[in-house]
Amino acid sequence: MGYEKLSESRLGESSATVRTRVEAACQRQHARFNGKDAITCNADMHPAEVRKFCALDETGQALMKTALAQLQLSARAYHRILKLAHTIADLAGSEMIEPPHIAEALQYRPRLMMG
């Protein structure tokens, strides 16, 4: 993390604000998976549920297609990114996964060290 980010004077969200967003995201996920005993949150989804619940618009599809090719993502990584992007969307209060949610999820991918 750079010096500017660490030294800036603005404060982040309070714990209470973050808690409220997380609770709302959890409620959104519980409602989404209501009636599916084995699934209580986005992380529990299998590929069939990812296909059903992680629909992308045209821009999101193009972004994932580019990421799949450039980052040489496995099917497992592809599904993990979509599940994380849906969680990011839930935290943002969005019903749909939008390109910024996908971009953020891609940023959290571990970097492989070569050499």
Backbone torsions as a table, in degrees:
resi	resn	phi	psi	omega
1	MET	NA	137.7	-176.8
2	GLY	-77.1	160.7	-179.4
3	TYR	-57.3	-43.3	-177.1
4	GLU	-58.4	-42.7	-178.5
5	LYS	-66.9	-40.1	-178.2
6	LEU	-74.0	-29.4	-173.3
7	SER	-99.8	-2.9	-177.9
8	GLU	-66.9	151.1	-171.7
9	SER	-89.0	-12.8	-178.4
10	ARG	-70.6	146.2	-178.5
11	LEU	-93.0	149.8	176.0
12	GLY	-79.2	-172.8	178.5
13	GLU	-68.1	149.2	176.0
14	SER	-72.9	159.7	177.8
15	SER	-59.9	-37.8	-179.9
16	ALA	-64.3	-40.1	178.6
17	THR	-65.9	-44.4	178.7
18	VAL	-63.2	-44.1	178.9
19	ARG	-57.6	-43.3	179.8
20	THR	-61.8	-43.6	178.7
21	ARG	-65.0	-40.9	179.9
22	VAL	-66.2	-43.5	178.3
23	GLU	-61.7	-40.6	178.2
24	ALA	-65.2	-40.4	178.9
25	ALA	-64.6	-41.3	177.9
26	CYS	-63.5	-42.3	177.9
27	GLN	-63.0	-40.6	178.5
28	ARG	-61.3	-42.1	-179.7
29	GLN	-69.5	-41.7	177.9
30	HIS	-60.6	-41.5	178.4
31	ALA	-65.1	-40.5	-179.5
32	ARG	-60.6	-41.6	-174.0
33	PHE	-101.2	16.4	179.4
34	ASN	-54.2	127.5	178.9
35	GLY	93.8	-8.0	177.4
36	LYS	-105.1	99.7	-173.0
37	ASP	-57.5	-39.8	-174.4
38	ALA	-81.0	-10.6	-175.6
39	ILE	-119.4	122.0	177.1
40	THR	-120.8	-15.8	180.0
41	CYS	-151.1	170.7	-177.0
42	ASN	-56.9	-37.5	-177.9
43	ALA	-62.4	-24.8	-178.4
44	ASP	-79.8	-9.9	-175.4
45	MET	-65.3	141.5	171.3
46	HIS	-96.7	171.9	-177.9
47	PRO	-52.1	-38.2	179.8
48	ALA	-63.0	-41.4	178.8
49	GLU	-71.1	-35.5	176.8
50	VAL	-59.7	-45.6	178.3
51	ARG	-60.6	-38.3	-177.2
52	LYS	-75.3	-43.9	-170.2
53	PHE	-101.4	-8.7	-176.2
54	CYS	-115.1	46.0	178.7
55	ALA	-65.8	140.2	-179.7
56	LEU	-116.8	149.1	173.0
57	ASP	-76.7	179.6	-175.8
58	GLU	-59.2	-41.3	179.7
59	THR	-67.1	-42.1	177.6
60	GLY	-63.3	-40.4	177.4
61	GLN	-62.6	-42.5	179.6
62	ALA	-64.1	-40.5	179.0
63	LEU	-63.4	-45.4	179.6
64	MET	-67.0	-36.1	178.1
65	LYS	-63.5	-43.5	178.3
66	THR	-64.6	-44.4	179.7
67	ALA	-62.6	-41.7	-179.9
68	LEU	-59.5	-43.7	-178.6
69	ALA	-74.1	-48.9	-174.4
70	GLN	-72.4	-36.1	-177.5
71	LEU	-95.4	-2.3	-179.4
72	GLN	51.0	54.0	-176.9
73	LEU	-73.1	141.1	171.7
74	SER	-78.7	168.7	176.5
75	ALA	-60.9	-39.6	179.7
76	ARG	-62.4	-45.5	179.3
77	ALA	-64.1	-40.9	178.4
78	TYR	-57.0	-48.2	-179.3
79	HIS	-67.8	-38.4	178.3
80	ARG	-62.6	-40.6	178.8
81	ILE	-64.3	-42.9	179.4
82	LEU	-64.7	-40.3	178.2
83	LYS	-64.5	-42.8	178.3
84	LEU	-65.8	-41.9	178.6
85	ALA	-60.5	-36.8	178.6
86	HIS	-68.3	-36.8	176.7
87	THR	-65.4	-41.2	177.2
88	ILE	-62.1	-42.6	177.0
89	ALA	-61.8	-43.1	178.3
90	ASP	-60.3	-43.4	179.3
91	LEU	-64.9	-29.7	178.6
92	ALA	-83.3	-6.0	-179.5
93	GLY	81.5	18.6	-177.7
94	SER	-99.0	135.1	177.0
95	GLU	-75.8	-27.7	-177.4
96	MET	-109.4	150.1	171.9
97	ILE	-78.8	122.6	-179.1
98	GLU	-109.4	160.1	-178.3
99	PRO	-50.4	-40.4	177.6
100	PRO	-62.2	-30.4	177.7
101	HIS	-68.2	-40.7	177.8
102	ILE	-65.4	-45.6	-179.4
103	ALA	-59.7	-41.5	178.8
104	GLU	-65.4	-43.5	179.0
105	ALA	-61.2	-39.0	178.5
106	LEU	-64.3	-34.2	179.7
107	GLN	-65.9	-25.5	-178.2
108	TYR	-83.4	-4.6	177.8
109	ARG	-62.3	136.3	178.2
110	PRO	-65.0	140.4	177.4
111	ARG	-85.9	130.2	178.7
112	LEU	-87.3	130.1	179.3
113	MET	-86.5	130.1	178.9
114	MET	-106.2	145.3	172.6
115	GLY	108.9	NA	NA
